[in-house]
Amino acid sequence: MSWKKVKLGELCLIEKGNTGIQKAIIGDFPLVVTSEERKSHNEFQFDDEAVIIPLVSSTGHGHKSLKRIHFQTGKFAVGSILCAVIPKDKTILNAEYLYRYLDLNREDELVSRMKGMANVSLPIKEIAKIEIPLPPIEEQRKFVEAYAELECNNEDLSTELTHQLTLVKKLRQQLLQDAVQGKLVEQNPKDEPASELLKKIKAEKEKLIAENLPAGKAGKLKKEKELPPIKPEEIPFEIPENWVWCRLGEIIQYTENLDIQKHLSPETIINYIDIDAIDNKNQVIREVKQKTVGELSTRARRVLKKGYIMYSTVRPYLKNIATIDIELENFIGSTGFNVFKTILVDSNYVFNFLLTPKLNDYFKEMMVGFNSPSITNEQFEQTLFPLPPLEEQNRIVQKLDELMQYCNELEASIKQSESQNEKLLQQVLREALSQPLPMESNAYQS
């Protein structure tokens, strides 16, 4: 018996599901729905082997797409927005072979047949028109077995690649931690000690505060509270001799707060950044929303300035951190951010310090509040900060940039391997399905 092309309507029973997904009653039988996980129902509609195909677009209004189809055996129910495709004669068509074929060719055979401009759907009569390559039943079974073996090998490789990505992530975290513990670059005895730098920082900060007094006017900086001395038992790890421990509040200066409802008209356009507007993988501002003062809540009051760092202090946005690289009129951020500049300290070094895993763990433990747990300003300011000499800060930042770029290249290479691995698997399987072969062929063996 040779290969041939046959329409699904001739080979299969195609029946729409009869269970309303929202009305399903939890029971003993799998309920196949559009998501990958099965729900359950107290009644079954089929007792067979079937391919289950959604009849509606996965991405909703106006888009043609199917994220997945399903293979189901035994007694099961099917949601009313899906249909079951069941071979009439299992000595002619293997249900799992059919599933593999349709899954491999989902875009060409199923998505391309979807109809409608707004409510996009896949008519059952269109499914019936699909022509599939029909080899002898033994060849179908060989293909299913070979597919399972290839898929298993592919999963093993994918697991290894995922493990490699995890290792790169851990490497990034270790590099950040080594950087703030003085382990990333060598110390230079010619560098001015950090203790001298700290004296200059304190003098500069006093000067900045004095220049902004008297306080009380809108937008003016206020004199800060004295920070407590550091106790030996607070120190979390050792640092080099020419470094010094200080508190974060000693080396930063907050931006001003502006009560926009009080000082600006309700119609004034504000360039606003909320705490979810930061890309926390790349640490950049993802979007700036334009809103009127009347549309914004009292949370909108942090004045944003180019060169300042914005750092979210609210769970789960701890790593929502970015350096402001643009300058806009009426540029305001949420009070969910601490917005500050560094004083005589490399801002990139401070930026990287805020990304260290130990600091993130510490902040998570310190968070207070029930609905929106967060770090208080006092906790943020009192955070211990390992201060290196300025020259070493610059060397650390430069070295980190080089190593993080190396990590980027590693990740890109691993992700490319993942993509190539998946494409190769798909291509091998498609070629196997497109070439009629004699029964004794080993073409499906891996």
C-alpha positions in Angstrom: 0.0 0.0 0.0 1.5 3.4 -1.0 1.1 6.9 0.4 -1.8 9.0 -0.7 -3.5 12.3 0.2 -6.9 12.0 1.9 -9.3 14.6 3.3 -10.0 14.5 7.0 -13.8 14.5 6.4 -13.5 11.1 4.7 -11.3 9.6 7.5 -12.7 11.1 10.7 -15.7 12.0 12.8 -15.5 15.7 13.6 -17.7 16.6 16.5 -18.0 19.9 18.4 -17.6 19.8 22.2 -20.8 20.0 24.3 -19.5 21.2 27.6 -19.7 24.9 28.5 -16.3 25.5 30.2 -17.6 27.9 32.8 -20.5 25.6 33.6 -18.4 22.5 34.0 -19.0 20.5 37.2 -15.7 19.2 38.7 -15.7 15.4 38.4 -13.7 12.3 37.4 -13.3 13.0 33.7 -10.7 15.2 31.9 -12.2 18.3 30.3 -10.1 19.4 27.3 -10.0 23.2 27.1 -7.9 25.7 25.1 -5.2 25.9 27.8 -2.5 23.3 28.1 -3.8 22.0 31.4 -7.0 19.9 31.6 -10.0 20.8 33.7 -12.5 18.2 34.8 -16.2 17.4 34.4 -18.6 14.9 36.0 -19.6 13.5 32.6 -17.7 12.3 29.5 -18.6 13.0 25.9 -16.1 10.6 24.2 -14.4 7.3 24.9 -11.7 7.1 22.3 -8.4 8.6 20.9 -8.9 12.0 19.5 -7.2 15.2 18.3 -8.8 18.2 19.9 -8.8 21.5 18.0 -9.9 24.9 19.3 -12.5 26.6 17.1 -11.6 30.1 18.2 -8.5 32.3 17.9 -6.1 32.1 20.8 -5.3 35.8 20.8 -8.8 37.0 20.6 -10.4 39.9 18.6 -9.3 40.2 15.0 -6.3 37.9 15.1 -5.8 34.5 13.6 -3.8 32.2 15.9 -3.8 28.8 17.6 -1.3 28.3 20.5 -1.9 24.6 20.7 -4.0 21.6 19.8 -4.4 18.5 22.0 -4.2 14.7 21.9 -6.6 12.9 24.3 -7.4 9.3 25.0 -9.9 7.4 27.2 -13.1 8.9 28.6 -13.1 12.7 28.3 -15.3 15.8 27.8 -14.6 18.6 25.4 -15.3 22.3 25.8 -17.9 23.8 23.5 -15.3 26.1 21.8 -13.3 23.0 20.6 -14.0 20.0 18.5 -12.8 16.4 18.6 -11.4 14.8 15.4 -11.6 10.9 15.8 -10.4 8.4 13.1 -13.3 6.2 11.9 -11.0 3.2 11.2 -7.9 2.9 13.3 -6.4 0.3 11.0 -6.2 3.1 8.4 -5.4 6.2 10.5 -3.6 6.4 13.8 -4.9 9.2 15.9 -1.5 10.2 17.4 0.0 10.3 13.9 -2.8 12.7 12.9 -2.2 14.8 16.0 1.6 15.0 15.2 0.9 16.0 11.6 -1.6 18.7 12.4 0.5 20.1 15.3 3.6 20.3 13.0 1.5 22.0 10.3 -0.7 24.1 12.6 -0.1 27.4 10.8 -0.6 26.1 7.2 -3.4 23.6 7.8 -5.4 25.2 10.6 -4.6 28.9 11.2 -4.8 29.6 7.5 -8.4 28.3 7.4 -9.7 30.6 10.2 -12.5 33.0 9.1 -13.8 36.3 10.3 -12.6 39.9 10.8 -13.5 40.5 14.4 -14.6 37.2 15.9 -12.1 34.9 14.3 -13.0 31.2 14.2 -12.2 27.9 12.6 -15.2 26.3 10.9 -15.6 22.5 11.2 -16.3 22.3 7.5 -12.8 23.8 6.9 -11.2 21.2 9.1 -12.9 18.5 7.1 -11.3 19.8 3.9 -7.7 19.3 5.2 -5.8 16.8 3.1 -3.2 14.8 5.1 -0.5 12.4 3.8 -1.7 8.9 4.6 1.1 6.3 4.7 0.4 2.6 5.6 -0.6 2.2 9.2 2.8 0.6 10.1 4.6 3.6 8.8 2.3 5.9 10.8 3.2 3.9 14.0 6.9 4.1 13.1 6.6 7.8 12.7 4.9 8.2 16.1 7.6 6.1 17.8 10.4 8.0 16.1 8.7 11.3 17.0 8.6 10.3 20.7 12.3 9.4 20.6 13.3 12.6 18.9 11.1 14.6 21.3 12.7 12.9 24.2 16.2 13.8 22.9 15.0 17.3 22.2 13.7 17.7 25.8 17.0 16.4 27.2 18.9 19.0 25.1 16.4 21.8 26.1 16.8 20.9 29.7 20.6 21.2 29.4 20.3 24.6 27.6 17.9 25.8 30.3 20.4 24.7 32.9 23.1 26.7 31.1 20.9 29.8 31.1 20.4 29.3 34.9 24.2 29.1 35.3 24.7 32.4 33.4 22.1 34.0 35.7 24.0 32.8 38.7 27.2 34.0 37.2 25.7 37.5 36.8 24.6 37.5 40.5 28.1 36.3 41.6 29.8 39.0 39.6 27.7 41.7 41.2 28.3 40.3 44.6 32.1 40.0 44.0 32.1 43.6 42.7 30.8 45.1 46.0 33.0 42.9 48.1 36.2 44.0 46.5 36.9 40.7 44.7 36.4 41.8 41.1 39.5 44.0 40.5 42.8 44.4 42.3 43.2 47.2 44.9 45.7 49.9 44.1 47.6 51.3 47.1 48.0 54.6 45.2 44.2 55.2 45.3 43.0 57.8 47.7 41.4 55.8 50.6 37.6 55.6 50.7 37.7 57.2 54.2 39.0 60.4 52.6 36.4 60.2 49.9 33.6 59.9 52.5 34.8 63.1 54.2 34.5 64.9 50.9 31.1 63.4 50.3 29.8 64.6 53.7 31.2 68.1 53.0 29.6 68.2 49.6 26.3 67.0 50.9 26.2 69.7 53.6 26.9 72.3 50.9 24.1 71.0 48.7 21.6 71.1 51.6 22.7 74.5 52.7 22.2 75.8 49.1 18.6 74.5 49.2 17.6 76.1 52.5 15.4 77.6 53.7 13.1 74.6 53.3 9.3 74.7 53.1 8.9 76.0 49.5 7.5 73.7 46.9 10.2 71.6 45.3 12.9 72.5 47.8 15.1 69.8 49.5 14.8 69.3 53.2 17.5 68.8 55.8 17.8 65.1 56.4 17.9 63.3 59.8 21.2 62.2 61.2 22.0 58.6 60.4 23.0 56.3 63.2 26.6 55.1 63.6 27.4 51.7 62.2 27.7 48.9 64.8 30.2 46.0 64.2 27.4 43.4 64.4 25.6 45.1 61.4 28.5 44.5 59.0 27.5 41.7 56.6 30.8 40.8 55.0 34.5 41.8 54.9 35.8 44.5 52.5 39.3 45.6 51.6 41.3 47.8 53.9 41.1 50.9 51.8 37.3 50.7 51.6 34.9 51.9 54.2 31.4 51.1 55.3 28.9 53.9 55.3 25.1 54.2 55.0 23.4 54.6 51.6 21.8 57.8 52.8 25.2 59.4 53.3 26.2 59.2 49.6 22.9 60.1 47.9 20.7 63.1 47.5 16.9 62.6 46.9 15.1 64.5 44.2 12.4 67.0 45.2 8.7 66.0 45.7 6.1 68.2 44.0 2.4 68.2 45.0 1.2 68.5 41.4 -2.5 68.8 42.4 -1.6 71.8 44.5 0.9 73.6 42.2 -0.4 72.7 38.7 -3.7 73.0 37.0 -5.8 69.8 36.5 -5.4 70.2 32.7 -1.5 70.3 32.8 0.1 67.4 30.9 2.4 65.3 33.0 5.1 62.9 31.7 4.5 60.1 34.2 6.4 56.9 35.2 4.7 54.4 37.4 6.5 51.5 39.1 5.5 49.0 36.4 6.9 51.2 33.6 10.4 49.9 34.0 11.9 47.0 32.0 13.4 45.1 34.9 15.4 42.7 32.7 17.3 45.5 30.9 16.9 48.1 33.6 15.6 50.8 31.3 12.5 53.0 31.2 10.0 51.1 29.1 7.3 53.8 28.7 6.4 57.3 29.7 2.7 57.9 30.0 1.2 61.3 29.2 -1.6 62.1 31.6 -3.2 65.2 32.9 -2.8 66.2 36.6 -6.5 65.5 37.1 -6.0 61.8 36.0 -3.2 61.2 38.4 -3.3 60.2 42.1 -1.3 61.7 44.9 1.4 59.0 44.3 2.6 61.2 41.4 5.0 63.5 43.0 8.7 62.5 42.5 10.4 65.0 40.3 12.5 63.1 37.7 15.7 64.5 36.4 18.2 63.3 33.8 21.1 61.4 35.4 19.2 60.4 38.5 18.5 56.8 39.5 15.0 55.6 40.1 14.6 52.5 42.3 11.3 50.9 43.2 10.9 50.1 46.9 7.6 48.2 46.6 7.2 44.4 46.2 7.2 42.8 43.7 9.0 45.6 41.8 12.4 45.6 43.7 14.5 45.2 40.6 12.6 48.0 38.7 15.6 50.2 38.5 16.7 52.6 35.8 18.9 55.6 35.3 16.9 58.5 33.8 18.5 59.2 30.4 15.9 61.7 29.1 14.8 65.1 30.1 11.2 66.1 29.8 8.9 68.9 31.0 6.7 68.1 34.0 8.5 64.8 34.4 7.1 63.0 37.4 7.4 59.5 39.0 5.4 57.5 41.5 6.2 57.6 45.2 6.8 53.9 44.7 10.3 55.0 43.6 13.2 56.5 45.5 14.7 58.9 43.0 18.2 60.2 43.8 21.6 61.2 42.5 24.9 60.1 44.0 27.4 62.6 45.5 31.0 62.2 44.4 30.3 58.4 43.9 30.2 56.6 40.5 26.4 56.3 40.0 26.9 53.1 38.0 28.6 51.5 41.0 25.6 52.3 43.2 23.3 51.1 40.5 25.0 47.7 40.4 25.1 47.6 44.2 21.3 47.8 44.2 21.1 44.8 41.9 23.1 42.5 44.2 21.3 39.3 45.3 22.2 39.7 49.0 20.8 43.3 49.1 17.6 42.2 47.4 17.1 39.4 49.9 17.7 41.8 52.8 15.2 44.3 51.4 12.6 41.5 51.0 13.0 40.6 54.7 12.8 44.2 55.8 9.6 45.1 53.9 6.6 46.3 55.9 2.9 46.7 55.1 0.1 44.3 54.2 -1.4 45.4 50.9 1.7 46.8 49.3 4.8 45.7 51.3 7.6 48.1 50.8 10.9 49.5 52.2 10.6 52.7 54.1 12.8 55.7 53.3 14.5 55.2 56.7 15.3 51.5 55.9 16.7 52.6 52.5 18.9 55.4 53.9 20.2 53.2 56.7 21.3 50.4 54.3 25.0 49.6 54.7 27.0 50.5 51.7 30.5 49.3 50.9 32.4 52.4 49.6 35.6 51.8 47.5 38.1 54.5 46.5 36.6 56.5 43.5 39.3 55.2 41.2 38.5 51.6 42.1 34.8 52.3 41.6 35.5 53.3 38.0 37.6 50.1 37.5 34.8 47.9 39.0 32.2 49.5 36.7 34.4 49.0 33.6 35.1 45.4 34.5 31.5 44.6 35.2 30.4 46.1 31.9 32.9 43.8 30.1 31.8 40.7 32.1 28.1 41.4 31.7 28.6 41.8 28.0 30.2 38.4 28.0 27.2 37.1 29.8 24.9 38.7 27.2 26.8 36.9 24.5 26.6 33.6 26.3 22.8 34.0 26.8 22.3 34.9 23.1 24.3 31.9 22.0 22.4 29.5 24.3 19.0 31.0 23.1 20.1 30.7 19.5 21.0 27.0 20.1 17.5 26.5 21.6 15.8 28.0 18.6 18.0 26.1 16.1 17.3 22.8 18.0 13.6 23.3 17.8 13.7 24.3 14.2 15.8 21.3 13.3 13.4 19.0 15.0 10.4 20.5 13.2 12.2 20.3 9.9 13.2 16.7 10.3 9.7 15.7 11.1 8.1 17.7 8.3 10.5 16.1 5.8 9.6 12.7 7.1 5.9 13.5 6.5 6.4 14.9 3.1 8.3 12.1 1.5 6.5 8.8 0.6 8.8 5.9 1.6 8.5 2.1 1.2 7.5 0.2 4.3 11.0 -1.2 4.9 12.5 2.3 5.1 14.3 3.4 8.3 13.8 7.0 7.5 11.8 7.6 10.7 14.5 6.2 13.0 16.6 8.7 14.9 
